[in-house]
Amino acid sequence: MPDINVLIAFYSRSGVTEALAKAVAEGAAKEGADVRLRRAREFVGPEVMAQAPGWQESATAMNALYAAPTAEDAAWADGIIFGTPTRFGNVSSELKAYIDTLGGLWFQGKLNGKAGSVFCSTSTPHGGNESTLLSMYAPLAHLGLIIVPTGYADAAMFKAGTPYGATSVSLNQAKLPSTEDLDAARWQGRRVALVARALKKAGMIAAA
Ligand SMILES: Cc1cc2nc3c(=O)[nH]c(=O)nc-3n(C[C@H](O)[C@H](O)[C@H](O)COP(=O)(O)O)c2cc1C
């Protein structure tokens, strides 16, 4: 039976960040974690979604696969990994809306000492992966999570990703993450599981 729980809460409109999320999940599972993969939901109406071709169809398909993340998922987890496509160099509002639902747990100190980490995708090579990842470190710190960067702590990090978290460049959603991008994402999942296990053993993680 797995001794640690890892929540991967991501938003993805067209499947690029979803592909990274699945690789992060593989890495965490390989390290022995029980993994929950959850997709944050849209909160705009169908008339807005209809303005971007394929958005509604893609959301419907992904929502059939992944439940929406809940506060209970975050309470359950020993490690929480957030994934988002960049939005003007910052986190998507859909994922941020989920993070903002964690205020109750934050108030009770229930997230203190859990491992926290972030991953991202952009359209263009300098479109904001790093700024998005670094901007997400702020809510992680406020929530009391122990931030787990990917670093250059695995061979995969010398070929793809950033030291702040796994990334991909989708060239306007035309390109899914490469093998190297996915290896970096797997390393991220594995590393968060390893750190979460160590934090749990050390008694750092608040009781759910
Ligand atoms: C409102 C909006 C803002 C975006 N801002 C950026 C940006 O600042 N830089 C960039 O490279 N891509 C930007 N993108 C593109 C997406 O982040 C990118 O295509 C991403 O890979 C999509 O991932 P997904 O398939 O998981 O949704 C933006 C997309 C939208 C809809």
The ligand as a Gaussian input file, in Angstrom:
#p B3LYP/6-31G(d) Opt

LIG

0 1
 C       -5.434000      34.188000     -22.709000
 C       -4.173000      33.451000     -23.092000
 C       -2.958000      33.994000     -22.761000
 C       -1.777000      33.339000     -23.127000
 N       -0.580000      33.911000     -22.805000
 C        0.566000      33.353000     -23.267000
 C        1.823000      33.977000     -23.016000
 O        1.940000      34.994000     -22.326000
 N        2.936000      33.378000     -23.523000
 C        2.888000      32.237000     -24.278000
 O        3.932000      31.750000     -24.734000
 N        1.696000      31.597000     -24.485000
 C        0.552000      32.133000     -23.990000
 N       -0.651000      31.510000     -24.216000
 C       -0.655000      30.198000     -24.902000
 C       -0.756000      28.973000     -23.976000
 O       -0.227000      29.192000     -22.688000
 C        0.004000      27.799000     -24.607000
 O       -0.449000      27.585000     -25.922000
 C       -0.091000      26.514000     -23.835000
 O        0.858000      25.598000     -24.336000
 C       -1.473000      25.856000     -23.905000
 O       -1.496000      24.763000     -23.011000
 P       -2.811000      23.851000     -22.841000
 O       -2.961000      23.040000     -24.087000
 O       -2.494000      22.979000     -21.655000
 O       -3.966000      24.745000     -22.583000
 C       -1.844000      32.117000     -23.837000
 C       -3.080000      31.568000     -24.151000
 C       -4.241000      32.220000     -23.793000
 C       -5.569000      31.619000     -24.154000

